[in-house]
Amino acid sequence: MDGETAPEGYVVEKCGESEANEEEQTTIPENVDPLQIFRMPKRMTLPEKQKNSDETIEKNLRFWKETLENQRITKVLAPMVDQSELAFRMFTRKYGAQLTFTPMIHAHLFVNDGTYRRNSLALVKADRPLVVQFCANKVDTFLAACRLVEDVCDGVDLNLGCPQMVAKRGRYGSWLQDEVDLICEMVSAVRDYCRLPISCKIRVRDDRQQTVEYAKRLVDAGATMLTVHGRTRDMKGAETGLADWSRIRDVVEAVGSRVPVMANGNIQFPGDVERCMQATGAVAIMSAEGLLYNPLIFDDANAHVDTWKIAAEYLEYAKKFNAGTSAIRAHVFRICHHSLLEYEDLRMRVSLEHRIEDFENIVEELAKRAKSDAEAGKNREVEARTLFENIRNGILMNAIEVSKQPHWISKPYFRLKEVAKESIVGEGEKTFREKQKEKLAQTAKEMGVSMKQARKRERRQLSGARILEAKKIKFPPCARCGQPAGQGCANSKCKKCCRYQSKHELLDCKPHRYLFASQPPAVSAEN
Ligand SMILES: Cc1cc2nc3c(=O)[nH]c(=O)nc-3n(C[C@H](O)[C@H](O)[C@H](O)COP(=O)(O)O)c2cc1C
């Protein structure tokens, strides 16, 4: 089936897939437990396309303004690929997030691939209000995707901010901002034919006036809410830098009376929400990285606590809401970022483990070490309090100050460029990055290869050495043959030696699934 030109009322299914028994329920039943997980069905039928009445369009236009006002929503969790998954959405809600966005979903895959659809969207009734975000570059596909989620969320959003190369190749995100007519057509189609209000998430353009014109066009086309990220498309990776809140204010002044504008960028400390609202005039604040490194920044009372406590609680949510391994790993990395820089072996374990129990063990170990670090003389109480006081007094903590705080206290992550801005580097001195670059140029020259190749080789060597190092930690040698022993093996042996010993001595080893003691050999897993 061609998702781009699909006729009305078609059945959406993956090519070659026949799932006669698959449920076709597309709404969350009324009497369901608010925490029960609902997944999108693999097979879905789009109802007849009907044009919205003027009243519906008018109602949708008012929806976000009234919802944000009535529910006093000011704190919003940003859409983040693999990171604003159900578990993290629910976790941040506990600590102050009032509106959440799903990770970006590819509209084309969502419409055409039942397996992708099922895996890309997990929902619970308690996670509302919720916006489902799509990326798309075709009017029909985008509209079909939006109509598929009509009964499971409160709004749909078009991602016009993603600056990555993958988005450039796929022609979506911020790379679509050069095709404003197409964007407007997509937005208008949803306004006219979908029951949900449509919003857009944009980046500021290089030029102030251009940004304002862009925002006006989107609102004219039917956008009922705008999120403005105060960085341009080129501000990414090492060049991320600080968001410019004054550029967000331009948009608020231009269209703020017609639709709500949310500000995004640089929310890293609790007080930043109020500061940003004041500086931009935006009605609400959206945070992404700030919440990843410290999921409690929206909760002024608890904002700076031990990272291992936060990580342990997140893992409970991950278990409850069935988060995927890559999302869990990335969250543990970010929440415990500063501590994992101290404990290299734990960092390696985070990158290699897969099971949730393993992540729990790592966090437990981190807690033990952090506590003993604290007992070993660092004046944790005073330092933590200083950090909090500084924030409360509205003194924006600079990177140097933050880096002085104990690593186990949650705090934001600063990129080198921002650190440099905060005058960690004296005048005329070279930044860490510049020094690294010089070193790499020297290596490349010696090896007679390009800088890119030299960097690749360096990385390969580094990761090889790290994996070997981690393997040493993970797999102690088998007590019999010296090969790596199985993880958690009851006999401290490799699989083969464990089987030999278990069979002859009638022992159980659960990790290797040998049950010679508890089950007769005939039904043992060795067969
Ligand atoms: C891990 C990660 C994933 C992201 N994924 C998305 C996404 O799916 N859709 C989107 O519009 N923006 C995405 N973004 C951008 C954020 O929503 C946000 O606009 C950006 O990080 C700036 O906000 P911040 O300064 O609070 O981090 C992502 C950002 C991060 C860090």
The ligand as a Gaussian input file, in Angstrom:
#p B3LYP/6-31G(d) Opt

LIG

0 1
 C       18.125000      13.000000      23.271000
 C       17.323000      14.058000      22.557000
 C       16.330000      13.695000      21.678000
 C       15.562000      14.671000      21.037000
 N       14.539000      14.283000      20.222000
 C       13.682000      15.224000      19.713000
 C       12.501000      14.851000      19.035000
 O       12.180000      13.667000      18.911000
 N       11.706000      15.849000      18.545000
 C       12.005000      17.174000      18.702000
 O       11.256000      18.018000      18.254000
 N       13.120000      17.543000      19.366000
 C       13.947000      16.613000      19.891000
 N       15.035000      16.995000      20.624000
 C       15.268000      18.423000      20.860000
 C       14.605000      18.844000      22.175000
 O       13.229000      18.605000      22.171000
 C       14.866000      20.323000      22.464000
 O       14.269000      21.089000      21.469000
 C       16.341000      20.677000      22.521000
 O       17.088000      19.707000      23.205000
 C       16.555000      22.024000      23.211000
 O       16.038000      22.024000      24.502000
 P       16.989000      21.940000      25.812000
 O       17.914000      23.114000      25.760000
 O       16.045000      21.964000      26.964000
 O       17.748000      20.667000      25.684000
 C       15.824000      16.041000      21.258000
 C       16.830000      16.404000      22.149000
 C       17.570000      15.435000      22.804000
 C       18.637000      15.860000      23.782000

